[in-house]
Amino acid sequence: MPPATAVKAVSVSDDPQVYEDEHVHGVYDEIAPHFSSTRYKPWPIIAQFLDSIPAGWVGLDSGTGNGKYLPLPLERPGSVWTIGLDRSRSLLEIARTAGGSHREVAWGDVLGRPWRPGAFDYAISIATIHHLSTHARRKAAVQRLLECISPSHGRALIYVWAIEQDELSKRTIPCDSSEQAPASQEKNTPLAGQDVFVPWVLSPQNQPKAPSKRKHEFRNKGADGEEQQVSSTGATEPPSTKIFNRYYHMFAQGELPDLVCEAARDLGLAVGNPKEHVDAARGIEVVQDGWERSNYYIELRRWEYQ
């Protein structure tokens, strides 16, 4: 990771798709092997969530990256089946063999609808939604998750990067959210997140090696008419350090639950315990939400009255 001071605030362009193609999708295709080598340890709450999934359930990892969550749970190998979805073909090639076995992956966008409604029993979205550059697109991504899981028992877990970073983080977000939080909460107005570029430094030793030019051998005739063997080797310049700016929307406290509730209500779903909404046909319940190691997370459960 680059130094903490490298993180900088940015303004999103008028065309979010073009912006994300340049500052998200294009970047991950370039850094895929190096990125994957740094992403191998599952976060505890995500591992616990997947370990709690009943045997036989089928789920979706939306924005799977290198597929590090596809082999879970390790304690019950093969008890559940998770399909990985991602926009980066380079990362999907790595995800296909995550954990040393063949995995089911699909190339696609988290904003698309490649699945029938309720196709999955569970879904996870880990460090993905924060790469979408507008509120509307982040809300749509949450709605795609809610739509693709079972309306009667579907479960979902979402993780995003937080403005509030812990002492072990190498990232410093260019705003003082700690001073803003109490005043904003007193006025009952949620904090806005922060749009930033987080550089990824690709040093020469982590870049793919360019194929060296083959040594060519050919025969020339010398001044005396005799054939001479001449060799020629094309030298290549050593690679230089490359810096790729990845776009992130760093979430503020309370922003993720608000986003999820707004997304659910816009789908016509009630929000809360089903016992509190006996007049509603379908809804979602927030099982837990919180902050863990510089990330905000939220776990959801869908419900419906038969």
C-alpha positions as CSV (number, residue, x, y, z in Angstrom):
1,M,0.0,0.0,0.0
2,P,1.1,3.6,-0.6
3,P,1.8,6.1,2.2
4,A,-1.3,7.4,4.0
5,T,-0.8,10.9,2.7
6,A,-1.3,9.6,-0.9
7,V,-5.1,9.4,-0.4
8,K,-6.8,12.4,-1.9
9,A,-10.3,13.7,-2.4
10,V,-11.8,13.8,-5.9
11,S,-14.8,15.0,-7.8
12,V,-16.8,12.5,-9.8
13,S,-17.3,13.2,-13.5
14,D,-20.6,13.5,-15.3
15,D,-20.6,10.0,-16.8
16,P,-20.2,7.6,-13.9
17,Q,-19.9,4.5,-16.1
18,V,-17.0,6.0,-18.1
19,Y,-15.5,7.2,-14.8
20,E,-15.7,3.8,-13.2
21,D,-14.3,2.1,-16.3
22,E,-11.2,4.2,-16.0
23,H,-10.7,4.4,-12.3
24,V,-12.0,1.0,-11.1
25,H,-12.4,-1.7,-13.8
26,G,-9.4,-0.7,-15.9
27,V,-7.2,-0.5,-12.8
28,Y,-8.1,-3.9,-11.4
29,D,-7.4,-5.5,-14.8
30,E,-3.9,-4.0,-14.7
31,I,-3.1,-4.9,-11.1
32,A,-4.9,-8.2,-10.8
33,P,-2.0,-10.6,-10.0
34,H,-0.4,-8.2,-7.5
35,F,-3.7,-7.3,-5.9
36,S,-4.6,-11.0,-5.6
37,S,-1.4,-11.8,-3.8
38,T,-2.3,-9.3,-1.1
39,R,-5.9,-10.5,-0.6
40,Y,-5.9,-14.0,0.9
41,K,-7.0,-13.8,4.5
42,P,-10.8,-13.8,5.1
43,W,-12.2,-11.1,7.4
44,P,-13.6,-12.7,10.6
45,I,-17.3,-11.5,10.4
46,I,-17.5,-12.6,6.8
47,A,-16.1,-16.1,7.6
48,Q,-18.6,-16.4,10.5
49,F,-21.5,-15.4,8.3
50,L,-20.6,-18.0,5.7
51,D,-20.0,-20.6,8.4
52,S,-23.6,-20.0,9.6
53,I,-25.2,-20.7,6.2
54,P,-27.2,-24.0,6.2
55,A,-25.8,-26.9,4.2
56,G,-27.1,-27.1,0.7
57,W,-27.7,-23.4,0.2
58,V,-26.5,-21.6,-3.0
59,G,-25.1,-18.1,-2.9
60,L,-23.6,-15.2,-4.8
61,D,-20.4,-13.3,-4.1
62,S,-21.1,-10.1,-6.0
63,G,-17.8,-8.5,-6.8
64,T,-15.8,-11.6,-5.9
65,G,-12.4,-10.2,-7.0
66,N,-9.8,-13.1,-6.6
67,G,-12.5,-15.3,-5.1
68,K,-11.0,-15.7,-1.7
69,Y,-14.4,-16.3,-0.1
70,L,-15.6,-18.9,-2.6
71,P,-13.9,-21.8,-0.8
72,L,-15.6,-20.9,2.6
73,P,-16.6,-22.3,5.0
74,L,-13.3,-24.2,5.4
75,E,-14.8,-26.1,8.4
76,R,-17.5,-27.6,6.1
77,P,-16.0,-27.8,2.6
78,G,-18.6,-28.4,-0.1
79,S,-21.5,-27.7,2.3
80,V,-22.6,-24.5,0.4
81,W,-22.0,-23.4,-3.1
82,T,-21.0,-19.8,-3.8
83,I,-20.9,-18.4,-7.4
84,G,-18.5,-15.4,-8.0
85,L,-19.5,-12.4,-10.1
86,D,-17.0,-9.7,-11.2
87,R,-16.3,-7.2,-13.9
88,S,-12.5,-7.9,-14.1
89,R,-11.8,-10.9,-16.3
90,S,-8.2,-10.9,-15.0
91,L,-9.4,-11.4,-11.4
92,L,-12.0,-14.0,-12.5
93,E,-9.2,-16.1,-14.0
94,I,-7.7,-16.2,-10.6
95,A,-11.0,-16.8,-8.8
96,R,-11.7,-19.8,-11.0
97,T,-9.2,-21.8,-9.0
98,A,-9.5,-20.2,-5.6
99,G,-8.5,-22.5,-2.8
100,G,-7.0,-24.9,-5.3
101,S,-10.3,-26.2,-6.7
102,H,-12.5,-25.3,-9.6
103,R,-15.0,-22.5,-8.8
104,E,-18.1,-21.3,-10.6
105,V,-17.6,-17.7,-11.7
106,A,-19.4,-15.4,-14.1
107,W,-18.4,-12.2,-15.8
108,G,-20.8,-9.4,-15.2
109,D,-21.8,-6.1,-13.5
110,V,-23.1,-5.8,-10.0
111,L,-25.8,-3.4,-11.5
112,G,-27.0,-6.0,-13.9
113,R,-29.8,-8.6,-13.6
114,P,-28.3,-11.8,-14.8
115,W,-30.2,-13.9,-12.3
116,R,-33.9,-14.6,-11.9
117,P,-35.4,-13.0,-8.8
118,G,-34.8,-15.1,-5.6
119,A,-32.3,-17.4,-7.4
120,F,-29.9,-17.5,-4.4
121,D,-30.3,-18.3,-0.7
122,Y,-27.6,-15.8,0.3
123,A,-25.4,-13.1,-1.1
124,I,-22.3,-11.2,0.0
125,S,-20.9,-8.0,-1.4
126,I,-17.4,-7.3,0.0
127,A,-15.5,-4.1,-0.7
128,T,-17.4,-3.6,-3.9
129,I,-20.3,-1.1,-3.6
130,H,-17.8,1.7,-2.5
131,H,-16.4,1.6,-6.0
132,L,-19.7,2.9,-7.5
133,S,-19.5,6.6,-8.0
134,T,-23.0,7.9,-7.3
135,H,-25.6,7.4,-4.6
136,A,-28.1,6.1,-7.2
137,R,-25.7,3.4,-8.4
138,R,-24.8,2.3,-4.9
139,K,-28.5,2.0,-4.1
140,A,-29.1,0.1,-7.3
141,A,-26.3,-2.4,-6.4
142,V,-28.0,-3.0,-3.0
143,Q,-31.3,-3.6,-4.7
144,R,-29.8,-6.2,-7.1
145,L,-28.6,-8.1,-4.0
146,L,-32.0,-7.9,-2.3
147,E,-33.7,-9.0,-5.5
148,C,-31.5,-12.0,-6.2
149,I,-31.9,-13.7,-2.8
150,S,-35.0,-15.7,-1.6
151,P,-37.8,-13.4,-0.5
152,S,-38.7,-15.8,2.3
153,H,-35.3,-16.7,3.9
154,G,-32.5,-14.9,1.9
155,R,-29.6,-13.5,3.8
156,A,-27.0,-10.9,2.7
157,L,-23.9,-9.3,4.0
158,I,-22.4,-6.1,2.7
159,Y,-19.0,-4.6,3.5
160,V,-17.7,-1.1,2.5
161,W,-14.7,1.0,3.4
162,A,-15.3,3.5,6.2
163,I,-14.1,7.1,6.7
164,E,-13.2,6.1,10.2
165,Q,-9.9,4.3,9.9
166,D,-8.2,2.4,12.8
167,E,-4.7,2.8,14.1
168,L,-3.4,-0.1,11.9
169,S,-4.7,1.5,8.6
170,K,-2.3,3.0,6.2
171,R,-5.1,5.2,4.8
172,T,-5.9,8.7,6.0
173,I,-9.1,10.1,4.7
174,P,-8.9,13.9,3.9
175,C,-11.7,15.0,6.2
176,D,-12.2,15.3,9.9
177,S,-15.3,13.1,10.4
178,S,-14.7,12.7,14.1
179,E,-15.4,16.4,14.7
180,Q,-18.5,16.5,12.4
181,A,-20.2,13.4,13.8
182,P,-21.7,14.6,17.1
183,A,-23.1,17.8,15.5
184,S,-24.6,16.0,12.6
185,Q,-26.1,13.3,14.8
186,E,-27.7,16.0,17.1
187,K,-29.4,17.5,14.0
188,N,-30.4,14.0,12.9
189,T,-28.8,14.5,9.5
190,P,-26.6,11.7,8.3
191,L,-23.0,12.3,7.4
192,A,-22.0,12.3,3.7
193,G,-19.2,10.0,2.6
194,Q,-16.0,11.1,1.0
195,D,-15.0,10.5,-2.6
196,V,-11.3,9.7,-2.8
197,F,-8.6,8.2,-5.0
198,V,-6.6,5.5,-3.3
199,P,-3.4,4.8,-5.2
200,W,-2.1,1.4,-5.9
201,V,1.7,1.3,-6.4
202,L,2.9,-1.3,-8.7
203,S,6.7,-1.6,-8.3
204,P,8.8,-3.1,-11.1
205,Q,9.3,-6.4,-9.3
206,N,5.5,-6.8,-9.1
207,Q,4.8,-6.1,-12.8
208,P,4.4,-8.9,-15.3
209,K,7.6,-9.6,-17.0
210,A,7.6,-8.6,-20.7
211,P,8.7,-11.4,-23.0
212,S,12.3,-10.9,-23.9
213,K,13.2,-10.5,-27.5
214,R,14.6,-13.8,-28.9
215,K,18.2,-13.9,-29.8
216,H,18.4,-13.9,-33.6
217,E,21.1,-15.7,-35.5
218,F,21.7,-15.2,-39.2
219,R,24.5,-15.5,-41.7
220,N,26.2,-12.7,-43.6
221,K,28.9,-12.9,-46.2
222,G,32.1,-11.2,-45.1
223,A,34.3,-9.0,-47.3
224,D,36.2,-12.2,-48.3
225,G,33.0,-13.8,-49.4
226,E,33.0,-16.3,-46.5
227,E,29.7,-16.7,-44.5
228,Q,29.9,-15.3,-41.0
229,Q,27.5,-16.0,-38.1
230,V,26.2,-12.9,-36.5
231,S,24.0,-12.7,-33.3
232,S,21.7,-9.8,-32.3
233,T,19.8,-9.5,-29.0
234,G,17.2,-6.9,-28.5
235,A,17.6,-5.2,-25.1
236,T,14.5,-4.0,-23.3
237,E,14.2,-1.1,-20.8
238,P,13.6,-2.1,-17.2
239,P,10.0,-1.4,-16.1
240,S,9.3,1.7,-14.0
241,T,7.0,2.1,-11.0
242,K,3.4,2.5,-12.0
243,I,0.7,4.2,-9.8
244,F,-3.0,3.5,-10.4
245,N,-5.7,5.6,-8.8
246,R,-8.7,3.6,-7.7
247,Y,-11.9,5.4,-6.9
248,Y,-13.6,4.9,-3.6
249,H,-16.6,6.3,-1.9
250,M,-15.6,6.1,1.8
251,F,-18.8,5.6,3.9
252,A,-19.6,7.8,6.9
253,Q,-21.2,6.5,10.1
254,G,-24.9,5.6,9.5
255,E,-24.6,5.9,5.7
256,L,-24.7,2.2,4.9
257,P,-27.8,1.4,7.0
258,D,-29.6,4.4,5.5
259,L,-28.6,3.3,2.0
260,V,-29.9,-0.2,2.5
261,C,-33.2,0.9,4.1
262,E,-33.8,3.4,1.2
263,A,-33.0,0.7,-1.4
264,A,-35.4,-1.7,0.3
265,R,-38.3,0.7,0.7
266,D,-37.9,1.8,-3.0
267,L,-38.5,-1.9,-3.8
268,G,-41.7,-1.9,-1.8
269,L,-40.2,-3.8,1.1
270,A,-40.9,-3.1,4.8
271,V,-37.9,-2.6,7.0
272,G,-37.8,-4.1,10.4
273,N,-38.9,-7.2,12.4
274,P,-41.7,-9.1,10.6
275,K,-43.7,-9.1,13.9
276,E,-43.7,-5.3,13.7
277,H,-45.1,-5.3,10.1
278,V,-48.0,-7.8,10.1
279,D,-49.7,-5.6,7.5
280,A,-46.7,-6.0,5.1
281,A,-46.3,-8.9,2.7
282,R,-42.5,-8.7,2.4
283,G,-39.6,-7.0,4.0
284,I,-36.0,-7.1,5.3
285,E,-34.6,-7.2,8.8
286,V,-31.2,-5.8,9.8
287,V,-29.6,-8.6,11.8
288,Q,-26.5,-6.6,12.7
289,D,-24.5,-3.7,11.5
290,G,-21.3,-2.1,12.7
291,W,-17.7,-1.1,12.1
292,E,-14.8,-3.6,11.9
293,R,-11.2,-2.8,11.0
294,S,-11.8,0.4,9.0
295,N,-14.9,-1.1,7.3
296,Y,-18.7,-0.7,7.8
297,Y,-20.8,-3.9,7.4
298,I,-24.5,-4.8,7.6
299,E,-26.2,-8.2,7.6
300,L,-29.7,-8.5,6.3
301,R,-32.5,-11.1,6.2
302,R,-35.4,-11.1,3.9
303,W,-38.9,-12.3,5.1
304,E,-42.4,-12.7,3.7
305,Y,-45.8,-13.8,4.9
306,Q,-47.1,-16.8,3.1
